Amino acid sequence: MLRRLTGGSTRVAEQFRDRRAFLIGDAAHVYASAGGPGLNLGLQDAINLGWKLAAEIRGSAPPDLLDSYDTERRQAAHHMVINAQAQAALTAPGSDVTALRELFTELLGHPSTVQQLADLTAGTDVRYDVAGPHAHPLVGRFAPDMELQTPTGTVRLAELTRPARPLLLDMTEDATVAGELAQWHEQVDIVIARHRSPAPVATALLLRPDCYVAWASASPRPDPADLGALRPATQRWFGAAEPARSGSENL
């Protein structure tokens, strides 16, 4: 059932999952505004659900992984209502709205405002509730792209995430983070690299296949307390570590 939240045709479904049925894109939400935000939102719905369904079919999904689709994407859909309401307000007639548009035009002269609105339009400003209050600020957010130096050459993070697999990016001084997930080598791709800029936003990142950060550290040498949250986060999203395959099983 779609529940009307604002004027016009802006609506969000009351639930995105009902047992084996899932709603994505325009079946889950419609907005009385330009089509771009709704399109971006629908694409992220599909990516969010796709990797979780793949894990379920593969048999590696934690018990409540599919339930997180409804929780996360309904949160994002309701957040996009702000965008729809603002666009509707700015296109309404009247001298008051004209003044509002002029003020809004001035605000767009600030790069930070443009970036915030671009993230809102793209749907990448949402922070999923995936960790506690003391987690790294990137946890739950869409991973920022960055240029990395790896043993095989320079590469962007966006290129490393193309396979749509869980990814641990270790940029610490001694690469100790990678060893923490040695048991998950079947489920998680591990890349040891160096950040090309002098001040990286994080020194280690655990990314879900949809490029949202499941765990992060800002320390050049993470302490035991920091590393202690890495394995629970890995198990929460990617399941228990799989046993290593023997040589005969790989033939």
N, C-alpha and C positions, 0 to 999 in steps of 0.2 A: 504494500500500500504506500502510495506517495502522499506525504503530508505537505501542504502548502505552507511555506515559511514567510514569504513576502508577497507583495503584489505581483501582478503579471503571472508568468508561468514558472517562477522559481520554486522548485520542489526537491525534496530529498526523501528517499525511501526510509521507512521506519527501521528496516533491517536489510542488510546486504546479503545475509545468508539465512537460508531455511533448510536445514539438513543437507541434502545433496544439491540444492539449487542456490546459485550465486548470481547476484546482480552486479553488472559493471557498466561504466559509461552512462549513456543516456537512459538506460533502463533503471539506473540507480539514482540519477540526479539530473535535473534540467535547470537552466538558468536563464532569466530574462535579461540577457546582456549579449555582448559580442561572443561569437562562438569559440574564440581561442582558449579562454580559461577552462571551459567545459571540456574541450577536446584534450587539453593537457591533462586534466583531471582523469578523464577516461583512460588515457594511455597509461597513467600511473596505476589506476585500478587494475588494468590487465597485467602489468608487470608485477605488482604486489601479489596478485592472486596466482599468477603463472608459476613462479618459483616455488610457492607453497604447495600448489597442486602437484608439481613435479616431485617434490620431496615426499608427499603422501603416496603417490603412485610407486615411487622407488622404494618406499618402506623405511625411510630414514627420518621422517618427520616426527617431532615431539607431539605428544597427545593433543595439545591445544593450539598447534600452529595454525591450522585453518581458521580457528575462531578469531585469531588476531586480524584476519582480513577485514571482517566486519567492524571491529573496534577501530582499526587504524584508518580505514578509508571513509567511514562515516564521519570521523573526526575531521578529515581533510575536506569532505564535502560540505560540512556545516561551516567550516572556516571560509570556504569559497563564497558562501552567501554574503560575506562582507564585501567581496569584490562586486558581486551582482548588485547589491543595494547601492554601493557607491557609484557605479556606472549609471544606474537608473536615476539617481539623484542629480548627477552632473549633466544629464541630457534632458532634464525637465525644463519647461519654459519658465520665464519669470526673471525679473531684475535681480532678485536675491541669488538665484542660481548662476546668473551671469557673473556676479561678484565672486561667487564661490569658485567658478571656473578660472577667473583671473588670478585669484589667490593660489589656486592649485597649479596654475602655469608657473608662478614664481617658485613654488616649492620644487617643481621639476627641474629647476636650475641647480639643485644640489645633487651630486652624484649618489650620495647615500639614500636619498629619497627614491631616485630612479632605480637603484639596485633593489630596494625593498619592494617597490611596486612590480619590478620584473620578477622577483622571486614569488610574489603573491600570484601574479598572472600565470607563471609556470607551475605553480603548485608545489614549489620546492622550499617554501618558508615554513612548512609544517614540521613540528618536532614530535615524533612518536614517543609515547610514554614507555620506554624500553629499559630504563635504569633509574636508580635512586637519585636524590637531589644533589649528591656530591660527585656525580659522574662528570666526566669531561664535557664541556659545552657542546661538542660535536655529536655526542651520543644521542641517537634518535633523529639526527638531521641528515639531509642529503650530503654526501661527501663532496667537498670542493675539489675541482680538478687541480692537478699540480704536475709539474715536470719533475721527473725522477731519473736518477742515474743508477742503472742496474749493471750487473756483470756483462750483460749482452748489449749495452748501449743506453742511449737516452730514450725515454718513453713517457707518455702522459698516463696519468691514472685512468683516464677514460678508455685508453686502449687496453689496459690490463683487465678492465671489467667487462670487456666484450663477451667472454665466454658465459657470462651470467652465472658464475659460481661463487660460493663464499670465498672471500679473499682476506688473508692476513698480510698487511704491509708493514714490514719491520724496518724502521729507519733509525733505530737506536744505535748507540756507539759500539756495543759489543754483540748485537744481534741475538740477545738472549731470549727475546720474546718469541722468536720463531721456534725455539726448542720447547716452549710451553705447550705447543699444539702438535707436537710430533705424532701423537696418537691419532690425530684427526687428519692425517695427510691424504686419506681417501676422500674426505669430504671438503676440505679447505685447501685452496691454492695458497702457497706461502711464497712471498716475494721479499727478498732482502734488497734494500735500495738506499740511496742517499737523496735527500731533498735538494733541489738545485738552488733554492733561495736560502739566504742566511738565517731566516726566522720562520721555520715551518710551523703550521698551525697545530701539528701533532707529531710525535715521534713514532707512533705505532697506531695502526687502525685495523679493526676487524670489520669488514664490510659484508652486508647481506647481498644476495644476488641482485636486489633492486637498488644497490648503491647507497643504502642507508647505513649509518654507522651503528654497529652493535656494541662496540667497546673501543676506547681510545685512551692513549696516554700522552702526556706532554713532557715527560721526563726523559732525558737522554739515557738514563739507566733506571728503568722502573723498579721500584722497591717491591718487596713481597706483598704488601697490602694492595698495591696497584695491580700486580699480576694475579692476585687472588681472585679478582673479578673476571679475569679473561676466560678461564675454563667454564664457569657457570654461564657466561654469556654465549659461549660457543655451543654448549649443550642445550641452552634454552632455544636457540634458533636452528641449530643444525643436527641435533640429536646426539646420542652417545657416540663415543669414538668407535669406529668399525675396526674389527680385527684385520691385521695385514693379510693380504692374499698370498698364497704360496705360488711358486713358479708354475706349477702344473695348472693352476686355475687361470693363469693369464695366457695360456697357450690357446 
